[in-house]
Amino acid sequence: MRRVAELGNLALSDDEVLRMAQDLGSILDHMDKLNELDTSAVEPMTQVLFDQEETATLREDQQRPPLSNSEALANAPAAGSGYFKVPKVIER
């Protein structure tokens, strides 16, 4: 669990590591239970929210030319050398 926290750049106390390990164990146990279900007779769903014929609000895909670099950066708060500039957020 400590390695997972390290990869996420998280500083966890010993109590938090214990709680997270228990939570992760519970989640994995639940997934094992779900994997025991027989879903062979269940049809795959293509749209989870609604039937496509009823309330389809999705538009047809249309091919468009991509934005140029200057168009993409036009509203950027900070840009330089053709890239978005962002503040450094990870410090080690």
Summary of the structure (lengths in Angstrom):
residues: 92
radius of gyration: 23.3
end to end distance: 19.4
largest distance: 55.4
contacts: 116
relative contact order: 0.07
helix: 40%
strand: 4%
